[in-house]
């Protein structure tokens, strides 16, 4: 990076962090450390909710997801607006009335302590692992830019995050997130503008969209039906998004403490509801815009030379490898030749499209697709080499596509700003997650199981130690994320789907099945449902069955409901006949 980029990056980060710590300087109790003294207006609640979702993964991985698989990933978010309405009606009033710190406190009042403990444990496991993946995301930036060891980079990034979160708590998170999102939106708009601006002068924005569409990157709506049959293994389609995405969003926003803790900071029930409802309105358009940037980056690389592999660290390993350097040089030359032909074909296609010459348009489109397939074959060969023992690297470059585009093509100063944006998004979301992990540990485990009555000051200090412990845990998880094999955003969503449905199911039993009062029943129903979800996931992983991961969310939720009804009839009603 240029010196100016470094100045923009450092000044932006320091300004945001200083502002957050300044605003949280009076927070010295649990209510302040975890819930900002329940004093925030709905606008800040909205920004805090959005900031918690918008991690570095969002801005690194989502454009790469669109680049490789098109924009159909946006369907994953289609269930969010409806989920926000349901949460505002059923979840928020209960949490607000009971004045809980965590969502899981309610479950002890409704059932018993072991049900509360199990549900909180599932959250801690899922959120701890996914936050570790999120810690890895900003590490990618530094390791990719400077060739730093990824493991040492994880320690550096995680350490900075721990200091930031321990110092400020929820209030620092909330105040920094409002500035973060403003800067993020400005930066992403500038990035989109620059992508379009760097296209050839005779190629308009609509031409760019047409090229992306013809190459299958604007596949916003897909039904999942193939040859008259529904493809259950299809990860992202209209039905999996509306149904599976709805249950995932219902659990994430309704029962995940990282989000519950955000809207519990509101100064009233009305303010909590407004923050959630507005989030439902803006989330889908926001994600659409981020994915569109990825589709535009794809179009940009049709007119310009694209790297054969976007992780430059792994490319350098191949270039220096005694085994593969000669073969790689040959493949690189072949790839460059194909790229040159692609550039010519796409220019010809754009001209034919402008002239309404349908025959030539189809001819050049076919040529472009054939060349793209040939380029993909060469990319696959390179990925196979990277995966070998000789190189031993990560052969999935989806997470590096947008970063590589930014570093290679954007003007000085803007590069620093966009990298700062990725850092800010990461710090805001990870800080909120670590804060929620510490709050659950403190409230659902320490306070519940300790026999000693401790003062507010002691609990406050202990909460900081729990924040430190979870930060270290997340760093350890990040160490094993390097060769994960998926885009980071998909990996986090898959992990969430393994647990979110079951957690949601416990709350649905609490809200909807009033006749079930036995915590023993719900506890074992949740255990059985979780085993069912994990079994389906494993069977899918090994190809025994075909099931997209979003469907695990309704399966988990309905599994808890089903097993609760069965066990209640077998265990409770049998022992208490009418």
C-alpha positions as CSV (number, residue, x, y, z in Angstrom):
1,X,0.0,0.0,0.0
2,X,1.0,3.6,-0.5
3,X,2.0,5.8,2.4
4,X,-1.2,7.8,2.0
5,X,-3.3,4.6,2.2
6,X,-1.5,3.8,5.5
7,X,-2.3,7.3,6.9
8,X,-6.0,7.0,5.9
9,X,-6.2,3.5,7.4
10,X,-4.5,4.3,10.8
11,X,-6.3,7.7,11.3
12,X,-9.7,6.2,10.5
13,X,-9.2,3.2,12.9
14,X,-7.8,5.4,15.7
15,X,-10.5,8.0,15.4
16,X,-13.3,5.4,15.6
17,X,-11.8,3.5,18.5
18,X,-11.1,6.7,20.5
19,X,-14.6,7.9,20.0
20,X,-16.1,4.6,21.2
21,X,-13.9,4.4,24.3
22,X,-14.7,8.1,25.1
23,X,-18.4,7.6,24.9
24,X,-18.2,4.5,27.2
25,X,-15.9,6.0,29.8
26,X,-18.5,6.0,32.6
27,X,-19.6,2.4,32.2
28,X,-18.5,0.5,35.3
29,X,-21.4,-1.9,36.0
30,X,-23.0,-5.0,34.4
31,X,-26.0,-3.1,33.0
32,X,-23.6,-0.6,31.4
33,X,-21.0,-3.1,30.3
34,X,-23.5,-5.5,28.6
35,X,-26.6,-3.4,27.8
36,X,-25.4,0.3,27.7
37,X,-27.7,1.0,30.7
38,X,-30.7,0.4,28.4
39,X,-30.5,4.0,27.2
40,X,-30.1,4.0,23.4
41,X,-32.6,5.4,20.9
42,X,-33.9,3.2,18.0
43,X,-31.6,4.7,15.4
44,X,-28.5,3.6,17.4
45,X,-30.2,0.3,18.1
46,X,-30.7,-0.1,14.3
47,X,-27.1,0.7,13.5
48,X,-25.9,-1.6,16.3
49,X,-27.9,-4.5,14.9
50,X,-26.7,-3.9,11.4
51,X,-23.1,-3.4,12.6
52,X,-23.2,-6.7,14.4
53,X,-24.2,-8.4,11.2
54,X,-21.9,-6.5,8.9
55,X,-18.6,-8.2,9.7
56,X,-15.4,-8.2,7.6
57,X,-16.8,-11.4,6.2
58,X,-19.7,-9.5,4.7
59,X,-17.4,-7.1,2.8
60,X,-14.7,-9.6,1.9
61,X,-16.6,-12.8,1.2
62,X,-20.0,-11.6,-0.2
63,X,-18.5,-9.8,-3.3
64,X,-16.4,-13.0,-3.9
65,X,-19.5,-15.1,-3.5
66,X,-21.3,-13.1,-6.2
67,X,-18.2,-13.2,-8.4
68,X,-18.1,-17.0,-8.3
69,X,-21.7,-18.0,-7.9
70,X,-23.7,-15.0,-8.9
71,X,-26.2,-13.0,-6.8
72,X,-28.5,-15.8,-5.8
73,X,-27.0,-15.7,-2.3
74,X,-29.2,-12.6,-1.7
75,X,-32.2,-15.0,-1.4
76,X,-30.7,-16.2,1.9
77,X,-31.9,-12.9,3.4
78,X,-35.5,-13.0,2.1
79,X,-36.8,-14.4,5.3
80,X,-35.5,-11.5,7.5
81,X,-38.3,-8.9,7.1
82,X,-41.0,-11.4,8.2
83,X,-38.8,-12.7,11.0
84,X,-38.4,-9.1,12.3
85,X,-42.2,-8.8,12.5
86,X,-42.6,-12.1,14.4
87,X,-39.8,-11.1,16.8
88,X,-41.3,-7.7,17.5
89,X,-44.7,-9.3,18.3
90,X,-43.6,-12.3,20.4
91,X,-40.0,-12.1,21.6
92,X,-39.2,-8.5,22.4
93,X,-42.1,-7.8,24.7
94,X,-41.2,-10.8,26.9
95,X,-37.5,-9.9,27.1
96,X,-38.3,-6.2,27.8
97,X,-40.9,-7.0,30.5
98,X,-38.6,-9.4,32.4
99,X,-35.6,-7.0,32.2
100,X,-33.3,-9.9,31.3
101,X,-29.6,-9.6,30.5
102,X,-29.7,-12.7,28.2
103,X,-32.5,-14.3,26.3
104,X,-31.9,-17.6,28.1
105,X,-32.9,-16.3,31.5
106,X,-36.5,-16.5,30.4
107,X,-36.2,-20.2,29.8
108,X,-35.4,-20.9,33.5
109,X,-38.6,-19.1,34.5
110,X,-40.6,-21.0,31.9
111,X,-39.0,-24.5,32.3
112,X,-36.0,-25.1,34.5
113,X,-32.3,-24.4,34.9
114,X,-31.0,-27.3,32.8
115,X,-33.0,-26.2,29.8
116,X,-31.6,-22.7,30.2
117,X,-28.1,-24.0,30.6
118,X,-28.3,-26.3,27.5
119,X,-29.7,-23.6,25.3
120,X,-27.1,-21.1,26.5
121,X,-24.3,-23.7,25.9
122,X,-25.5,-24.3,22.3
123,X,-25.3,-20.5,21.7
124,X,-21.8,-20.2,23.3
125,X,-20.5,-23.1,21.2
126,X,-22.0,-21.8,17.9
127,X,-21.1,-18.1,18.5
128,X,-17.7,-18.9,19.9
129,X,-16.8,-20.9,16.7
130,X,-18.3,-18.5,14.3
131,X,-16.6,-15.5,15.9
132,X,-13.3,-17.3,15.6
133,X,-14.0,-17.5,11.8
134,X,-14.7,-13.8,11.9
135,X,-11.4,-13.1,13.6
136,X,-9.7,-14.8,10.7
137,X,-11.3,-12.4,8.1
138,X,-9.3,-9.3,8.9
139,X,-6.2,-11.5,9.3
140,X,-6.6,-12.3,5.6
141,X,-6.1,-8.7,4.8
142,X,-2.7,-8.3,6.5
143,X,-1.4,-11.7,5.5
144,X,-2.4,-11.2,1.8
145,X,-1.0,-7.7,1.6
146,X,2.3,-8.3,3.3
147,X,2.8,-12.0,3.2
148,X,2.7,-12.2,7.0
149,X,2.3,-15.6,8.7
150,X,-1.4,-16.1,9.1
151,X,-1.1,-17.6,12.6
152,X,0.8,-14.6,14.0
153,X,-1.6,-12.3,12.3
154,X,-4.5,-14.0,14.0
155,X,-2.9,-13.4,17.4
156,X,-2.2,-9.7,16.5
157,X,-5.8,-9.0,15.3
158,X,-7.4,-11.0,18.1
159,X,-5.3,-9.2,20.7
160,X,-6.3,-5.8,19.4
161,X,-10.0,-6.9,19.5
162,X,-9.7,-8.2,23.0
163,X,-8.2,-4.9,24.3
164,X,-10.9,-2.9,22.5
165,X,-13.8,-5.0,23.8
166,X,-12.6,-5.3,27.3
167,X,-12.1,-1.6,27.6
168,X,-15.4,-0.3,26.3
169,X,-18.1,-3.0,26.6
170,X,-21.5,-2.7,24.8
171,X,-21.6,1.1,24.9
172,X,-18.3,1.4,23.0
173,X,-19.5,-1.2,20.5
174,X,-22.8,0.7,19.9
175,X,-21.2,4.2,19.5
176,X,-18.4,3.0,17.2
177,X,-20.9,1.0,15.1
178,X,-22.9,4.1,14.1
179,X,-19.8,5.8,12.7
180,X,-18.5,2.5,11.2
181,X,-21.6,2.0,9.1
182,X,-21.6,5.6,7.8
183,X,-18.0,5.2,6.7
184,X,-18.8,1.7,5.3
185,X,-21.7,2.9,3.2
186,X,-19.7,5.7,1.8
187,X,-16.7,3.5,1.0
188,X,-18.7,0.7,-0.7
189,X,-20.6,3.3,-2.8
190,X,-17.2,4.7,-3.9
191,X,-16.0,1.2,-4.7
192,X,-19.1,0.5,-6.9
193,X,-18.6,3.8,-8.6
194,X,-15.0,3.1,-9.3
195,X,-15.7,-0.3,-10.7
196,X,-18.1,1.2,-13.3
197,X,-15.9,4.1,-13.9
198,X,-12.9,1.9,-14.8
199,X,-14.8,0.0,-17.5
200,X,-14.0,1.0,-21.2
201,X,-15.5,4.3,-22.2
202,X,-17.9,2.7,-24.7
203,X,-19.3,0.4,-21.9
204,X,-22.1,1.8,-19.8
205,X,-23.4,0.7,-16.5
206,X,-26.4,-1.1,-18.2
207,X,-23.9,-2.8,-20.6
208,X,-21.9,-4.0,-17.6
209,X,-25.1,-5.4,-16.0
210,X,-26.0,-7.1,-19.3
211,X,-22.7,-8.8,-19.5
212,X,-22.9,-10.0,-15.9
213,X,-26.5,-11.2,-16.5
214,X,-25.6,-13.1,-19.7
215,X,-22.7,-14.8,-17.8
216,X,-25.1,-15.9,-15.0
217,X,-24.0,-13.5,-12.3
218,X,-27.4,-11.7,-11.9
219,X,-29.3,-14.8,-11.0
220,X,-31.1,-13.0,-8.1
221,X,-34.2,-15.3,-8.1
222,X,-33.9,-19.0,-8.5
223,X,-36.7,-21.4,-7.7
224,X,-34.6,-24.5,-7.0
225,X,-36.7,-26.6,-9.5
226,X,-34.8,-28.6,-12.1
227,X,-36.5,-30.6,-14.7
228,X,-39.8,-30.5,-12.8
229,X,-38.3,-31.6,-9.5
230,X,-37.2,-29.5,-6.5
231,X,-33.4,-29.7,-5.8
232,X,-33.1,-30.0,-2.0
233,X,-29.3,-29.8,-2.2
234,X,-29.5,-26.3,-3.9
235,X,-28.1,-24.0,-1.2
236,X,-29.7,-20.7,-2.3
237,X,-33.1,-20.4,-3.9
238,X,-36.4,-18.6,-3.3
239,X,-37.9,-21.3,-1.1
240,X,-34.9,-22.1,1.0
241,X,-34.4,-18.3,1.5
242,X,-38.0,-17.7,2.5
243,X,-38.5,-20.7,4.7
244,X,-35.0,-21.8,5.8
245,X,-33.8,-18.2,5.9
246,X,-36.9,-17.2,7.9
247,X,-36.2,-19.7,10.6
248,X,-32.5,-18.9,10.6
249,X,-33.2,-15.1,11.0
250,X,-35.9,-15.8,13.6
251,X,-33.3,-17.7,15.7
252,X,-30.4,-15.3,15.0
253,X,-32.3,-12.1,15.9
254,X,-34.7,-13.6,18.4
255,X,-32.4,-15.9,20.4
256,X,-28.8,-15.2,19.6
257,X,-27.4,-13.1,22.4
258,X,-25.1,-11.1,20.1
259,X,-28.4,-9.6,18.6
260,X,-30.7,-9.8,21.6
261,X,-28.1,-7.9,23.5
262,X,-28.2,-5.1,20.9
263,X,-31.9,-4.4,21.0
264,X,-32.1,-4.8,24.8
265,X,-29.9,-1.7,24.9
266,X,-33.0,0.3,23.8
267,X,-34.6,2.7,26.2
268,X,-38.1,1.4,25.6
269,X,-40.0,-1.5,24.0
270,X,-41.0,0.8,21.2
271,X,-37.4,1.8,20.4
272,X,-36.4,-1.9,20.3
273,X,-39.2,-2.7,17.8
274,X,-38.4,0.3,15.6
275,X,-34.7,-0.7,15.4
276,X,-35.6,-4.3,14.4
277,X,-38.3,-3.4,11.9
278,X,-36.0,-0.9,10.2
279,X,-33.3,-3.5,10.0
280,X,-35.8,-5.8,8.2
281,X,-36.4,-3.0,5.6
282,X,-32.8,-2.2,4.9
283,X,-31.0,-5.5,5.2
284,X,-32.0,-7.1,1.9
285,X,-31.3,-3.9,-0.2
286,X,-27.9,-3.5,1.6
287,X,-26.9,-7.1,0.9
288,X,-28.1,-6.8,-2.7
289,X,-25.9,-3.8,-3.2
290,X,-22.8,-5.6,-1.7
291,X,-23.4,-8.6,-3.9
292,X,-23.9,-6.4,-7.0
293,X,-20.4,-5.0,-6.4
294,X,-19.1,-8.6,-6.8
295,X,-21.0,-9.0,-10.0
296,X,-19.6,-5.7,-11.3
297,X,-16.1,-6.8,-10.4
298,X,-16.7,-10.0,-12.5
299,X,-17.7,-7.8,-15.4
300,X,-14.6,-5.6,-14.9
301,X,-12.4,-8.6,-15.2
302,X,-14.1,-9.5,-18.5
303,X,-12.6,-6.3,-19.9
304,X,-9.4,-6.4,-18.0
305,X,-6.8,-9.1,-17.1
306,X,-7.9,-11.1,-14.1
307,X,-5.4,-13.0,-11.8
308,X,-5.4,-16.7,-12.3
309,X,-5.6,-17.0,-8.6
310,X,-6.6,-14.1,-6.3
311,X,-4.5,-15.1,-3.2
312,X,-1.2,-13.6,-4.2
313,X,0.6,-15.4,-1.3
314,X,-0.2,-18.8,-2.8
315,X,0.7,-17.6,-6.3
316,X,4.2,-16.6,-5.0
317,X,4.6,-20.1,-3.5
318,X,3.9,-21.7,-6.9
319,X,6.3,-19.3,-8.6
320,X,9.0,-20.4,-6.2
321,X,8.2,-24.1,-6.1
322,X,10.8,-26.4,-7.5
323,X,8.0,-28.8,-8.5
324,X,5.4,-26.6,-10.0
325,X,7.1,-23.3,-11.1
326,X,7.7,-24.4,-14.7
327,X,4.2,-25.8,-15.1
328,X,2.7,-22.8,-13.5
329,X,4.5,-20.5,-15.9
330,X,3.1,-22.4,-18.9
331,X,-0.5,-22.4,-17.4
332,X,-0.1,-18.7,-16.7
333,X,0.8,-18.0,-20.3
334,X,-2.2,-20.0,-21.5
335,X,-4.4,-18.1,-19.1
336,X,-3.1,-14.8,-20.3
337,X,-3.8,-15.7,-23.9
338,X,-7.4,-16.8,-23.0
339,X,-7.9,-13.5,-21.1
340,X,-6.8,-11.5,-24.2
341,X,-9.3,-13.4,-26.3
342,X,-12.0,-12.8,-23.6
343,X,-11.4,-9.1,-23.7
344,X,-11.8,-9.0,-27.4
345,X,-15.0,-11.2,-27.3
346,X,-16.7,-9.1,-24.6
347,X,-16.0,-5.8,-26.5
348,X,-17.4,-7.4,-29.7
349,X,-20.4,-8.6,-27.7
350,X,-21.0,-5.1,-26.2
351,X,-20.9,-3.6,-29.8
352,X,-23.2,-6.2,-31.2
353,X,-25.6,-5.6,-28.3
354,X,-25.6,-1.8,-29.0
355,X,-26.3,-2.5,-32.7
356,X,-29.1,-4.9,-31.9
357,X,-27.4,-7.6,-33.9
358,X,-28.9,-10.6,-32.2
359,X,-27.0,-13.2,-34.3
360,X,-23.5,-11.8,-33.6
361,X,-24.5,-11.1,-30.0
362,X,-25.3,-14.8,-29.5
363,X,-22.1,-15.8,-31.4
364,X,-19.9,-13.6,-29.2
365,X,-21.7,-14.7,-26.0
366,X,-21.1,-18.3,-26.9
367,X,-17.4,-17.6,-27.5
368,X,-17.2,-15.7,-24.3
369,X,-18.7,-18.6,-22.3
370,X,-16.4,-21.1,-24.0
371,X,-13.3,-19.0,-23.1
372,X,-14.6,-18.6,-19.5
373,X,-14.9,-22.4,-19.2
374,X,-11.3,-22.8,-20.5
375,X,-10.1,-20.2,-18.0
376,X,-11.9,-22.0,-15.2
377,X,-10.2,-25.3,-16.1
378,X,-6.8,-23.6,-15.8
379,X,-7.8,-22.1,-12.5
380,X,-8.9,-25.5,-11.2
381,X,-5.5,-26.9,-12.2
382,X,-3.8,-24.2,-10.2
383,X,-6.1,-24.8,-7.2
384,X,-5.2,-28.5,-7.3
385,X,-1.5,-27.7,-7.2
386,X,-2.0,-25.3,-4.3
387,X,-3.8,-28.1,-2.4
388,X,-0.9,-30.5,-2.7
389,X,1.5,-31.3,0.1
390,X,4.3,-29.5,-1.8
391,X,2.4,-26.1,-1.5
392,X,0.1,-26.9,1.4
393,X,-2.0,-23.8,1.0
394,X,-5.7,-22.7,0.9
395,X,-7.0,-23.4,-2.6
396,X,-10.2,-21.3,-2.2
397,X,-9.6,-17.7,-3.2
398,X,-13.3,-16.5,-3.0
399,X,-12.4,-14.5,0.1
400,X,-9.6,-12.7,-1.6
401,X,-11.3,-11.6,-4.9
402,X,-12.6,-8.2,-3.7
403,X,-9.5,-7.5,-1.6
404,X,-7.2,-8.2,-4.6
405,X,-9.4,-5.9,-6.8
406,X,-9.2,-3.1,-4.3
407,X,-5.4,-3.3,-3.9
408,X,-4.6,-3.7,-7.6
409,X,-7.0,-1.2,-9.1
410,X,-8.4,1.5,-6.8
411,X,-6.7,4.9,-6.5
412,X,-4.3,5.8,-3.6
413,X,-6.2,6.8,-0.5
414,X,-9.4,4.9,-1.4
415,X,-7.5,1.6,-0.9
416,X,-6.7,2.6,2.7
417,X,-10.3,3.7,3.3
418,X,-11.7,0.4,2.0
419,X,-9.3,-1.7,4.0
420,X,-10.2,0.4,7.1
421,X,-13.8,-0.3,6.3
422,X,-13.1,-4.1,6.4
423,X,-11.3,-3.7,9.7
424,X,-14.1,-1.5,11.2
425,X,-16.8,-4.0,10.2
426,X,-14.8,-6.8,11.7
427,X,-14.1,-5.0,15.0
428,X,-17.7,-3.9,15.5
429,X,-19.2,-7.3,14.9
430,X,-16.6,-9.3,16.7
431,X,-16.6,-7.0,19.7
432,X,-20.4,-7.4,19.9
433,X,-20.1,-11.2,19.7
434,X,-17.4,-11.4,22.3
435,X,-19.4,-9.1,24.6
436,X,-22.4,-11.4,24.2
437,X,-20.3,-14.5,24.9
438,X,-19.0,-12.9,28.1
439,X,-22.5,-11.8,29.1
440,X,-24.0,-15.3,28.7
441,X,-21.0,-16.8,30.6
442,X,-21.4,-14.3,33.4
443,X,-25.2,-14.4,33.7
444,X,-26.2,-17.9,32.7
445,X,-23.3,-19.8,34.2
446,X,-21.2,-17.8,36.8
447,X,-24.0,-15.9,38.5
448,X,-26.4,-18.9,38.3
449,X,-24.0,-21.5,39.7
450,X,-21.8,-19.5,42.1
451,X,-23.0,-19.6,45.7
452,X,-21.1,-16.5,46.8
453,X,-23.0,-13.2,46.5
454,X,-20.8,-10.8,44.7
455,X,-20.9,-7.0,44.4
456,X,-21.5,-5.2,41.2
457,X,-17.9,-4.1,41.0
458,X,-16.7,-7.7,41.4
459,X,-19.0,-8.9,38.7
460,X,-17.9,-6.1,36.4
461,X,-14.2,-7.1,36.8
462,X,-15.1,-10.8,36.3
463,X,-17.0,-10.0,33.1
464,X,-13.8,-8.4,31.7
465,X,-11.9,-11.6,32.5
466,X,-14.6,-13.6,30.7
467,X,-14.2,-11.3,27.7
468,X,-10.5,-12.0,27.7
469,X,-11.1,-15.8,27.9
470,X,-13.5,-15.8,25.0
471,X,-11.2,-13.6,23.0
472,X,-8.4,-16.1,23.4
473,X,-10.8,-19.0,22.5
474,X,-11.8,-17.2,19.3
475,X,-8.1,-16.7,18.4
476,X,-7.5,-20.4,18.8
477,X,-10.5,-21.2,16.5
478,X,-9.1,-18.7,13.9
479,X,-5.9,-20.8,13.8
480,X,-7.9,-23.7,12.4
481,X,-9.9,-21.6,9.9
482,X,-7.1,-21.2,7.3
483,X,-8.0,-24.1,5.1
484,X,-11.7,-24.2,5.8
485,X,-12.7,-24.8,2.1
486,X,-15.8,-22.5,1.9
487,X,-16.3,-18.8,1.5
488,X,-16.2,-17.4,5.1
489,X,-19.7,-16.1,4.8
490,X,-21.0,-19.5,3.8
491,X,-19.0,-21.3,6.6
492,X,-20.5,-19.0,9.2
493,X,-24.0,-19.6,8.0
494,X,-23.6,-23.4,7.8
495,X,-22.2,-23.4,11.4
496,X,-25.2,-21.3,12.6
497,X,-27.7,-23.6,10.9
498,X,-26.4,-26.6,12.9
499,X,-27.6,-25.0,16.2
500,X,-29.9,-22.1,15.5
501,X,-33.0,-24.2,14.6
502,X,-32.8,-26.2,17.9
503,X,-32.3,-23.0,20.0
504,X,-35.3,-21.5,18.2
505,X,-37.3,-24.6,18.8
506,X,-36.9,-24.4,22.6
507,X,-38.2,-20.8,22.5
508,X,-41.1,-21.8,20.2
509,X,-42.2,-24.5,22.7
510,X,-42.0,-21.9,25.5
511,X,-44.1,-19.4,23.5
512,X,-46.6,-21.6,21.7
513,X,-47.0,-24.9,23.7
514,X,-48.3,-23.6,27.0
515,X,-49.4,-27.1,28.1
516,X,-45.8,-28.3,28.1
517,X,-44.3,-27.2,31.5
518,X,-41.7,-29.8,32.1
519,X,-38.1,-28.7,31.6
520,X,-37.1,-32.3,31.5
521,X,-39.2,-32.9,28.4
522,X,-37.9,-29.8,26.6
523,X,-34.3,-30.6,27.5
524,X,-34.4,-34.1,26.0
525,X,-36.4,-32.9,23.0
526,X,-33.7,-30.3,22.3
527,X,-31.0,-33.0,22.6
528,X,-32.8,-35.3,20.2
529,X,-33.5,-32.5,17.7
530,X,-29.8,-31.5,17.8
531,X,-28.7,-35.1,17.1
532,X,-31.2,-35.2,14.2
533,X,-29.7,-32.0,12.7
534,X,-26.2,-33.2,13.1
535,X,-27.1,-36.6,11.5
536,X,-28.6,-35.0,8.5
537,X,-25.6,-32.7,8.1
538,X,-23.2,-35.6,8.3
539,X,-25.2,-37.7,5.8
540,X,-25.3,-34.7,3.4
541,X,-21.6,-34.2,3.9
542,X,-20.8,-37.7,2.8
543,X,-23.4,-37.7,-0.1
544,X,-25.8,-40.2,1.4
545,X,-28.6,-37.6,1.1
546,X,-28.9,-34.2,-0.5
547,X,-30.0,-31.3,1.7
548,X,-29.1,-27.6,1.5
549,X,-27.9,-26.3,4.9
550,X,-30.7,-23.7,5.2
551,X,-33.2,-26.5,5.6
552,X,-31.5,-27.5,8.8
553,X,-33.0,-24.5,10.6
554,X,-36.7,-25.5,10.2
555,X,-35.8,-29.1,10.8
556,X,-34.2,-28.2,14.1
557,X,-37.1,-26.0,15.2
558,X,-39.9,-28.4,14.2
559,X,-37.8,-31.3,15.6
560,X,-37.9,-29.7,19.1
561,X,-41.6,-29.1,18.8
562,X,-42.3,-32.6,17.6
563,X,-40.1,-34.4,20.2
564,X,-41.5,-32.2,23.0
565,X,-45.1,-33.2,22.2
566,X,-44.1,-36.9,22.0
567,X,-42.1,-36.9,25.2
568,X,-44.7,-34.9,27.0
569,X,-47.3,-37.5,26.1
570,X,-45.1,-40.4,27.0
571,X,-43.4,-39.1,30.2
572,X,-45.7,-36.5,31.7
573,X,-49.2,-37.5,30.8
574,X,-48.5,-41.1,31.4
575,X,-47.4,-40.3,35.0
576,X,-50.3,-37.9,35.5
577,X,-53.4,-39.6,33.9
578,X,-56.6,-37.6,33.7
